Amino acid sequence: MTGLRVLVLDDEAPARDEVAFLLRRDTRIGEVHTTGSPTDALRLLREREIDAVFLDIQMPGLDGIELASVLARFKTPPAVVFVTAHEQHAVEAFELDAADYVLKPVREERLAEAVRRVLGGPRTEQAVDQVPVERGGVTRFVPVSEIRYVEAEGDYARLHTATGSHLIRVPLHQLEQQWSGSGFVRIHRSLLVSLPYVEELRVDAGRCTVVVTGGTELAVSRRHTRVLRDLLVRAARKGEER
């Protein structure tokens, strides 16, 4: 048998079926098992060889974070990909060495990227590394690594680099999913920021902002403050370890 053996765990049947359907379309997947019960998932994991588990976080009984903690104690633990509508658990997820953290609604390209991370293979999608932008009838490609932050403008997104800005017809939530593995995090309902460009995190009278390279100050919403602070601390620690 070839291909990854995966288990999809979600207590909501439509979400579970959608992820399973998309995974079955991926030629790198060999077997897809599904369940809506963490208890059944543990039983199946003990009975079968499973390479990766795609699981929701908020479920009755044992939630996804708790289940991932149990799986980490397996002699040969499967890779874990969280598939959730709640972004606030990202720090906990990656502290458990999750292979990926995919936000709902799930897109096929984003799930394919999660499978790539499970396999540990190289990136193959040009869109991950460069963004085509048009101006005056000319299309040029902007490296994602040069984008400092992104602002939502309705169904469009404005990309800010050191040399200017570019408007593309892609909603912010789609870029958030595409670029989550490239260091971009949401700091406000209308803003994404690239962590490598964050120079300061300021908190004054309960108001939180970040300063990105070039001196631009961006507001951070209260709901995103803790996740951003934790991610910045972790990034700084990794830098010190190098």
DONUPA-544671 format. One record per residue (C-alpha): x, y, z; residue number from 1; residue in one letter. Coordinates in Angstrom, 3 decimals, m for minus. Example, Ala and Ser with C-alpha at 12.3 -4.5 7.8 and 13.67 -1.06 7.14 Angstrom:
REM residues 2
+----------+----------+----------+-----+---+
!        x !        y !        z !   k ! r !
+----------+----------+----------+-----+---+
!   12.300 !   m4.500 !    7.800 !   1 ! A !
!   13.670 !   m1.060 !    7.140 !   2 ! S !
+----------+----------+----------+-----+---+
***
This chain:
REM residues 242
+----------+----------+----------+-----+---+
!        x !        y !        z !   k ! r !
+----------+----------+----------+-----+---+
!    0.000 !    0.000 !    0.000 !   1 ! M !
!    1.215 !    3.495 !   m0.809 !   2 ! T !
!    0.095 !    6.856 !    0.435 !   3 ! G !
!   m0.576 !    8.349 !    3.830 !   4 ! L !
!   m3.049 !    6.663 !    6.155 !   5 ! R !
!   m5.069 !    9.421 !    7.791 !   6 ! V !
!   m7.857 !    9.816 !   10.303 !   7 ! L !
!  m10.320 !   12.727 !   10.230 !   8 ! V !
!  m11.897 !   13.546 !   13.591 !   9 ! L !
!  m14.667 !   16.147 !   13.880 !  10 ! D !
!  m17.920 !   15.911 !   15.816 !  11 ! D !
!  m19.718 !   17.880 !   13.072 !  12 ! E !
!  m20.488 !   15.512 !   10.188 !  13 ! A !
!  m20.545 !   18.112 !    7.343 !  14 ! P !
!  m17.105 !   19.456 !    8.307 !  15 ! A !
!  m15.739 !   15.920 !    8.757 !  16 ! R !
!  m17.084 !   14.789 !    5.379 !  17 ! D !
!  m15.692 !   17.853 !    3.601 !  18 ! E !
!  m12.150 !   17.306 !    4.917 !  19 ! V !
!  m12.340 !   13.586 !    4.114 !  20 ! A !
!  m13.583 !   14.338 !    0.588 !  21 ! F !
!  m10.729 !   16.762 !   m0.085 !  22 ! L !
!   m8.129 !   14.384 !    1.318 !  23 ! L !
!   m9.379 !   11.525 !   m0.875 !  24 ! R !
!   m8.783 !   13.755 !   m3.905 !  25 ! R !
!   m5.109 !   14.079 !   m2.948 !  26 ! D !
!   m2.965 !   11.462 !   m4.693 !  27 ! T !
!   m0.581 !   11.388 !   m1.711 !  28 ! R !
!   m3.314 !    9.944 !    0.506 !  29 ! I !
!   m3.785 !    6.186 !    0.656 !  30 ! G !
!   m6.490 !    5.621 !    3.298 !  31 ! E !
!   m8.979 !    7.985 !    4.911 !  32 ! V !
!  m10.799 !    6.970 !    8.087 !  33 ! H !
!  m13.377 !    9.196 !    9.772 !  34 ! T !
!  m15.060 !    9.453 !   13.156 !  35 ! T !
!  m16.922 !   12.004 !   15.235 !  36 ! G !
!  m15.834 !   10.590 !   18.595 !  37 ! S !
!  m12.458 !   11.079 !   20.322 !  38 ! P !
!  m13.009 !    7.751 !   22.096 !  39 ! T !
!  m13.522 !    5.943 !   18.797 !  40 ! D !
!  m10.496 !    7.758 !   17.405 !  41 ! A !
!   m8.268 !    6.421 !   20.190 !  42 ! L !
!   m9.603 !    2.910 !   19.643 !  43 ! R !
!   m8.945 !    3.102 !   15.903 !  44 ! L !
!   m5.456 !    4.515 !   16.474 !  45 ! L !
!   m4.611 !    1.549 !   18.686 !  46 ! R !
!   m5.987 !   m0.957 !   16.164 !  47 ! E !
!   m4.596 !    0.515 !   12.936 !  48 ! R !
!   m1.445 !    2.194 !   11.715 !  49 ! E !
!   m2.319 !    5.845 !   11.134 !  50 ! I !
!    0.228 !    8.327 !    9.801 !  51 ! D !
!   m1.657 !   11.571 !   10.454 !  52 ! A !
!   m4.735 !   12.796 !   12.305 !  53 ! V !
!   m6.728 !   15.790 !   11.070 !  54 ! F !
!   m8.753 !   16.881 !   14.072 !  55 ! L !
!  m11.042 !   19.627 !   15.260 !  56 ! D !
!  m10.326 !   21.351 !   18.577 !  57 ! I !
!  m13.676 !   22.115 !   20.172 !  58 ! Q !
!  m15.472 !   18.811 !   20.691 !  59 ! M !
!  m17.565 !   17.437 !   23.544 !  60 ! P !
!  m15.643 !   15.358 !   26.077 !  61 ! G !
!  m11.988 !   15.173 !   25.094 !  62 ! L !
!  m11.101 !   18.229 !   23.010 !  63 ! D !
!   m8.524 !   18.301 !   20.236 !  64 ! G !
!   m5.714 !   19.803 !   22.320 !  65 ! I !
!   m6.187 !   17.166 !   25.027 !  66 ! E !
!   m6.311 !   14.363 !   22.457 !  67 ! L !
!   m3.123 !   15.615 !   20.795 !  68 ! A !
!   m1.423 !   15.526 !   24.212 !  69 ! S !
!   m2.447 !   11.865 !   24.537 !  70 ! V !
!   m1.190 !   11.052 !   21.030 !  71 ! L !
!    2.179 !   12.652 !   21.797 !  72 ! A !
!    2.745 !    9.896 !   24.363 !  73 ! R !
!    2.306 !    7.114 !   21.804 !  74 ! F !
!    5.470 !    5.122 !   21.075 !  75 ! K !
!    5.133 !    6.192 !   17.425 !  76 ! T !
!    2.796 !    9.192 !   17.459 !  77 ! P !
!    0.955 !   10.170 !   14.267 !  78 ! P !
!    1.400 !   13.640 !   12.829 !  79 ! A !
!   m1.315 !   16.025 !   13.982 !  80 ! V !
!   m3.034 !   18.659 !   11.847 !  81 ! V !
!   m5.578 !   20.822 !   13.623 !  82 ! F !
!   m8.572 !   21.842 !   11.499 !  83 ! V !
!  m10.600 !   24.431 !   13.379 !  84 ! T !
!  m12.601 !   27.638 !   13.138 !  85 ! A !
!  m10.821 !   29.045 !   16.217 !  86 ! H !
!   m7.446 !   30.719 !   15.697 !  87 ! E !
!   m6.776 !   31.399 !   19.392 !  88 ! Q !
!   m5.457 !   27.879 !   20.023 !  89 ! H !
!   m2.548 !   28.175 !   17.547 !  90 ! A !
!    0.147 !   28.657 !   20.190 !  91 ! V !
!   m0.978 !   25.592 !   22.161 !  92 ! E !
!   m1.151 !   23.577 !   18.955 !  93 ! A !
!    2.398 !   24.332 !   17.842 !  94 ! F !
!    3.730 !   23.745 !   21.357 !  95 ! E !
!    2.446 !   20.196 !   20.825 !  96 ! L !
!    4.538 !   20.023 !   17.619 !  97 ! D !
!    1.489 !   20.039 !   15.374 !  98 ! A !
!    2.358 !   19.635 !   11.711 !  99 ! A !
!   m0.101 !   22.374 !   10.758 ! 100 ! D !
!   m3.036 !   24.516 !   11.899 ! 101 ! Y !
!   m5.729 !   24.925 !    9.239 ! 102 ! V !
!   m8.606 !   27.354 !    9.671 ! 103 ! L !
!  m12.151 !   26.612 !    8.534 ! 104 ! K !
!  m13.654 !   26.943 !    6.010 ! 105 ! P !
!  m11.067 !   24.597 !    4.526 ! 106 ! V !
!   m9.773 !   25.145 !    1.015 ! 107 ! R !
!   m8.339 !   22.301 !   m1.059 ! 108 ! E !
!   m5.030 !   24.132 !   m1.702 ! 109 ! E !
!   m4.567 !   24.833 !    2.017 ! 110 ! R !
!   m5.238 !   21.212 !    2.931 ! 111 ! L !
!   m2.757 !   20.113 !    0.265 ! 112 ! A !
!   m0.147 !   22.321 !    1.956 ! 113 ! E !
!   m0.928 !   20.614 !    5.286 ! 114 ! A !
!   m0.329 !   17.210 !    3.661 ! 115 ! V !
!    2.992 !   18.511 !    2.325 ! 116 ! R !
!    4.017 !   19.526 !    5.837 ! 117 ! R !
!    3.097 !   16.088 !    7.177 ! 118 ! V !
!    5.277 !   14.512 !    4.504 ! 119 ! L !
!    8.050 !   17.058 !    5.003 ! 120 ! G !
!    8.407 !   17.689 !    1.298 ! 121 ! G !
!    9.427 !   20.899 !   m0.497 ! 122 ! P !
!    6.949 !   23.624 !   m1.392 ! 123 ! R !
!    5.728 !   23.302 !   m4.961 ! 124 ! T !
!    3.173 !   26.106 !   m5.303 ! 125 ! E !
!    4.591 !   29.319 !   m6.721 ! 126 ! Q !
!    1.718 !   31.243 !   m5.088 ! 127 ! A !
!    3.180 !   30.493 !   m1.675 ! 128 ! V !
!    6.416 !   32.346 !   m2.530 ! 129 ! D !
!    5.286 !   35.073 !   m4.925 ! 130 ! Q !
!    2.143 !   37.121 !   m5.531 ! 131 ! V !
!    1.183 !   38.311 !   m9.023 ! 132 ! P !
!    0.116 !   41.985 !   m8.994 ! 133 ! V !
!   m1.044 !   44.082 !  m11.920 ! 134 ! E !
!   m0.417 !   47.754 !  m12.522 ! 135 ! R !
!   m0.878 !   49.613 !  m15.775 ! 136 ! G !
!   m1.402 !   46.403 !  m17.724 ! 137 ! G !
!    1.880 !   44.925 !  m16.473 ! 138 ! V !
!    2.000 !   41.875 !  m14.200 ! 139 ! T !
!    4.912 !   41.567 !  m11.809 ! 140 ! R !
!    5.598 !   39.095 !   m9.013 ! 141 ! F !
!    6.090 !   40.328 !   m5.464 ! 142 ! V !
!    7.955 !   37.917 !   m3.131 ! 143 ! P !
!    5.884 !   37.095 !   m0.054 ! 144 ! V !
!    9.068 !   37.519 !    1.995 ! 145 ! S !
!    9.059 !   41.258 !    1.131 ! 146 ! E !
!    5.517 !   41.899 !    2.360 ! 147 ! I !
!    5.494 !   43.560 !    5.783 ! 148 ! R !
!    1.770 !   43.671 !    6.436 ! 149 ! Y !
!   m1.567 !   43.337 !    4.663 ! 150 ! V !
!   m4.711 !   45.436 !    4.996 ! 151 ! E !
!   m8.221 !   44.339 !    4.084 ! 152 ! A !
!  m10.089 !   46.592 !    1.658 ! 153 ! E !
!  m13.461 !   44.902 !    1.175 ! 154 ! G !
!  m12.948 !   41.835 !   m1.015 ! 155 ! D !
!   m9.449 !   43.085 !   m1.825 ! 156 ! Y !
!   m6.193 !   43.121 !    0.127 ! 157 ! A !
!   m3.458 !   45.761 !    0.061 ! 158 ! R !
!    0.068 !   44.395 !    0.353 ! 159 ! L !
!    2.626 !   46.719 !    1.938 ! 160 ! H !
!    6.322 !   46.388 !    1.128 ! 161 ! T !
!    9.331 !   48.666 !    1.635 ! 162 ! A !
!    8.799 !   50.240 !   m1.794 ! 163 ! T !
!    5.038 !   50.752 !   m1.819 ! 164 ! G !
!    1.716 !   48.934 !   m1.784 ! 165 ! S !
!   m0.192 !   46.672 !   m4.159 ! 166 ! H !
!   m3.908 !   45.932 !   m4.311 ! 167 ! L !
!   m4.927 !   42.369 !   m5.158 ! 168 ! I !
!   m8.376 !   40.846 !   m5.505 ! 169 ! R !
!   m7.995 !   38.261 !   m2.748 ! 170 ! V !
!   m9.844 !   38.451 !    0.603 ! 171 ! P !
!   m7.765 !   38.718 !    3.766 ! 172 ! L !
!   m9.000 !   35.429 !    5.246 ! 173 ! H !
!   m7.717 !   33.564 !    2.176 ! 174 ! Q !
!   m4.251 !   35.100 !    2.482 ! 175 ! L !
!   m4.274 !   34.279 !    6.191 ! 176 ! E !
!   m4.692 !   30.592 !    5.402 ! 177 ! Q !
!   m2.253 !   30.577 !    2.482 ! 178 ! Q !
!    0.512 !   32.355 !    4.368 ! 179 ! W !
!    0.147 !   30.961 !    7.873 ! 180 ! S !
!    3.299 !   28.924 !    7.276 ! 181 ! G !
!    5.214 !   31.989 !    6.068 ! 182 ! S !
!    5.101 !   33.903 !    9.345 ! 183 ! G !
!    1.908 !   35.909 !    8.814 ! 184 ! F !
!   m0.552 !   36.275 !   11.694 ! 185 ! V !
!   m3.789 !   38.167 !   12.070 ! 186 ! R !
!   m3.568 !   41.035 !   14.556 ! 187 ! I !
!   m6.896 !   42.674 !   13.760 ! 188 ! H !
!   m9.967 !   41.773 !   11.726 ! 189 ! R !
!   m8.528 !   43.902 !    8.908 ! 190 ! S !
!   m4.772 !   43.308 !    9.332 ! 191 ! L !
!   m2.175 !   40.585 !    8.841 ! 192 ! L !
!    1.434 !   41.194 !    9.839 ! 193 ! V !
!    4.632 !   39.364 !    8.954 ! 194 ! S !
!    6.342 !   38.431 !   12.236 ! 195 ! L !
!    9.920 !   38.892 !   10.933 ! 196 ! P !
!    9.133 !   42.578 !   10.325 ! 197 ! Y !
!    7.739 !   43.273 !   13.804 ! 198 ! V !
!   10.225 !   45.439 !   15.711 ! 199 ! E !
!    8.195 !   46.433 !   18.776 ! 200 ! E !
!    5.087 !   45.430 !   20.692 ! 201 ! L !
!    3.651 !   48.373 !   22.628 ! 202 ! R !
!    0.969 !   48.313 !   25.317 ! 203 ! V !
!   m0.295 !   51.666 !   26.592 ! 204 ! D !
!   m3.413 !   52.152 !   28.724 ! 205 ! A !
!   m4.758 !   48.803 !   27.572 ! 206 ! G !
!   m4.186 !   49.627 !   23.879 ! 207 ! R !
!   m1.832 !   47.290 !   22.060 ! 208 ! C !
!    0.078 !   48.118 !   18.872 ! 209 ! T !
!    2.994 !   46.703 !   16.923 ! 210 ! V !
!    5.650 !   48.630 !   15.046 ! 211 ! V !
!    6.871 !   47.054 !   11.822 ! 212 ! V !
!   10.108 !   47.788 !    9.999 ! 213 ! T !
!    9.948 !   51.292 !    8.595 ! 214 ! G !
!    8.169 !   52.739 !   11.620 ! 215 ! G !
!    4.556 !   51.933 !   10.738 ! 216 ! T !
!    2.419 !   51.421 !   13.851 ! 217 ! E !
!   m0.486 !   48.973 !   13.586 ! 218 ! L !
!   m3.337 !   48.406 !   16.020 ! 219 ! A !
!   m3.724 !   44.957 !   17.602 ! 220 ! V !
!   m7.211 !   43.911 !   18.683 ! 221 ! S !
!   m7.649 !   42.634 !   22.219 ! 222 ! R !
!   m8.615 !   39.118 !   21.087 ! 223 ! R !
!   m5.360 !   38.749 !   19.124 ! 224 ! H !
!   m2.985 !   40.327 !   21.652 ! 225 ! T !
!   m2.138 !   37.206 !   23.684 ! 226 ! R !
!   m1.515 !   34.976 !   20.653 ! 227 ! V !
!    0.698 !   37.620 !   19.036 ! 228 ! L !
!    2.703 !   38.190 !   22.215 ! 229 ! R !
!    3.267 !   34.446 !   22.656 ! 230 ! D !
!    4.354 !   34.004 !   19.048 ! 231 ! L !
!    6.801 !   36.903 !   19.287 ! 232 ! L !
!    8.287 !   35.520 !   22.524 ! 233 ! V !
!    8.727 !   32.090 !   20.959 ! 234 ! R !
!   10.350 !   33.601 !   17.859 ! 235 ! A !
!   12.760 !   35.586 !   20.031 ! 236 ! A !
!   13.714 !   32.495 !   22.027 ! 237 ! R !
!   14.401 !   30.525 !   18.881 ! 238 ! K !
!   16.602 !   33.367 !   17.651 ! 239 ! G !
!   18.614 !   33.275 !   20.878 ! 240 ! E !
!   19.099 !   29.517 !   20.586 ! 241 ! E !
!   20.680 !   29.809 !   17.146 ! 242 ! R !
+----------+----------+----------+-----+---+
***
